[in-house]
Amino acid sequence: MGATTPEGLVKAGIKKVLNDMGAWYFMPTMAGYGRAGIPDFIVCLKGRFLAIEAKRPGGKTTAWQDRELAAIQAAGGEAMVINDPETLREMLAEISHEG
């Protein structure tokens, strides 16, 4: 998905926020392999495990994505759906101050 699509722009913004905050992250690529519904970003910030699903404004998660996000939360991680990178920046600032 290119950076000029609405979701691509959200992902580019998320990358910028994560880099600005000094987070470690990677973006799993499935390409037909792996487990369906894995979030777009797997992140570690200040020792906390975060999973981020990027969606264009108004975009909806799939049932598989909902299942994976719930499983991450049940395991003690933080899982979120982000459609506005500035909202993410505010959330991560809170985490940075807690850690």
C-alpha positions in Angstrom: 0.0 0.0 0.0 1.6 3.2 -1.1 2.2 6.2 1.1 -0.3 8.3 -1.0 -3.3 6.2 -0.1 -5.2 7.3 3.0 -4.0 4.3 5.0 -0.5 4.7 3.6 -0.4 8.3 4.8 -1.5 7.1 8.3 1.3 4.5 8.3 3.9 7.1 7.2 2.7 9.3 10.1 2.9 6.4 12.6 6.4 5.7 11.5 7.4 9.3 12.0 5.9 9.3 15.5 7.5 6.0 16.5 10.9 7.3 15.2 10.5 10.6 17.0 9.7 8.8 20.3 12.7 6.5 20.0 10.5 3.3 19.8 11.7 0.0 18.3 9.3 -1.3 15.8 8.8 -3.6 12.8 6.0 -4.0 10.3 5.2 -7.7 9.6 4.5 -8.5 6.0 2.3 -11.5 5.4 2.3 -12.0 1.6 0.2 -15.1 2.1 2.3 -16.4 4.9 1.9 -16.1 8.7 -1.2 -15.6 10.7 -4.1 -13.5 9.6 -4.9 -10.3 11.5 -1.5 -9.5 12.9 -1.3 -5.7 13.5 0.6 -3.4 11.1 3.2 -2.4 13.7 4.8 -4.4 16.5 6.4 -1.9 18.9 8.5 -1.8 22.1 8.6 1.6 23.9 10.2 2.0 27.3 9.9 -1.7 27.9 6.2 -1.9 26.9 4.8 -4.1 24.2 2.5 -2.3 21.8 0.6 -3.4 18.7 -0.8 -0.9 16.3 -3.3 -1.5 13.5 -3.3 1.5 11.1 -6.6 2.4 9.5 -7.6 5.2 7.2 -10.1 7.6 8.9 -13.4 5.7 8.9 -11.7 2.4 8.2 -12.9 -0.7 10.1 -10.9 -3.6 11.5 -11.6 -7.2 10.4 -12.8 -10.0 12.7 -9.3 -11.5 12.5 -7.7 -8.2 13.4 -10.1 -7.8 16.3 -9.2 -11.3 17.5 -5.4 -10.6 17.5 -5.8 -7.2 19.1 -7.9 -8.8 21.9 -5.3 -11.6 22.4 -2.5 -9.1 22.7 -4.4 -7.2 25.4 -5.3 -10.5 27.2 -1.6 -11.3 27.3 -0.8 -7.9 28.9 0.2 -5.9 25.9 -1.3 -2.7 24.6 -3.2 -3.0 21.3 -4.6 0.0 19.5 -6.2 1.0 16.2 -4.8 4.4 15.0 -6.2 6.5 12.2 -4.6 9.8 13.3 -0.8 9.8 14.0 -1.1 12.8 16.4 -3.4 10.8 18.6 -0.7 8.2 18.7 1.9 10.8 19.6 -0.3 11.9 22.6 -0.8 8.3 23.8 2.9 7.5 23.5 3.8 10.7 25.4 1.8 9.4 28.3 3.5 6.0 28.1 6.9 7.7 28.0 6.1 9.7 31.1 4.9 6.6 33.0 8.1 4.7 32.2 
